[in-house]
Amino acid sequence: MKRPTLSIVFGTALLLVALFLIINHSGYRFHDLTGTRGSARTVGYLIVLEIFFVGLGAYSIYKALPIHRVLTFTMNSGDKESFSVYETVKEKKIDLLITSLTTVLVGTKIEIDTEFRP
């Protein structure tokens, strides 16, 4: 993920909005929210909205967390590139990574165990 901090802030904001909705509107009866007796449509929409905010917020935070190993390279220009080791192995791009590293690190021998498993 390019901007994990932004994703964590976004997810936290969604969870706080959902928490606010749950705290402020959980004790009401149907006719308190809708103005009419027996109409549950507004309450149903509110529950779906709360579930949506909780789900999207939790997913945003989950995707931003470094659950697996990440290789971060700092270039001479100051730019940073990050590669997920799990994604690299999963997509079978380990040979491409080795080739790239050998061209950048001329004269340095790079060995990776062929029994490597994520």
BELRA-V34984 format. One record per backbone hydrogen bond with DSSP energy under -0.5 kcal/mol. CO is the residue of the C=O (numbers start at 1). NH is the residue of the N-H. If there is no record, write none. Layout:
# BELRA-V34984
co=CO nh=NH
co=CO nh=NH
This chain:
# BELRA-V34984
co=3 nh=7
co=4 nh=8
co=5 nh=9
co=6 nh=10
co=7 nh=11
co=8 nh=12
co=9 nh=13
co=10 nh=14
co=11 nh=15
co=12 nh=16
co=13 nh=17
co=14 nh=18
co=15 nh=19
co=16 nh=20
co=17 nh=21
co=18 nh=22
co=19 nh=23
co=20 nh=24
co=21 nh=25
co=22 nh=26
co=29 nh=32
co=29 nh=33
co=30 nh=33
co=30 nh=34
co=31 nh=35
co=36 nh=39
co=38 nh=40
co=40 nh=44
co=41 nh=45
co=42 nh=46
co=43 nh=47
co=44 nh=48
co=45 nh=49
co=46 nh=50
co=47 nh=51
co=48 nh=52
co=49 nh=53
co=50 nh=54
co=51 nh=55
co=52 nh=56
co=53 nh=57
co=54 nh=58
co=55 nh=59
co=56 nh=60
co=57 nh=61
co=58 nh=62
co=59 nh=63
co=60 nh=64
co=61 nh=65
co=62 nh=65
co=65 nh=67
co=69 nh=85
co=69 nh=86
co=70 nh=72
co=71 nh=73
co=71 nh=83
co=73 nh=75
co=73 nh=81
co=75 nh=78
co=79 nh=75
co=81 nh=73
co=83 nh=71
co=83 nh=85
co=84 nh=88
co=85 nh=89
co=86 nh=90
co=87 nh=91
co=88 nh=93
co=89 nh=92
co=93 nh=97
co=94 nh=98
co=95 nh=99
co=96 nh=100
co=97 nh=101
co=98 nh=102
co=99 nh=103
co=100 nh=104
co=101 nh=105
co=104 nh=106
co=105 nh=108
co=107 nh=109
co=113 nh=116
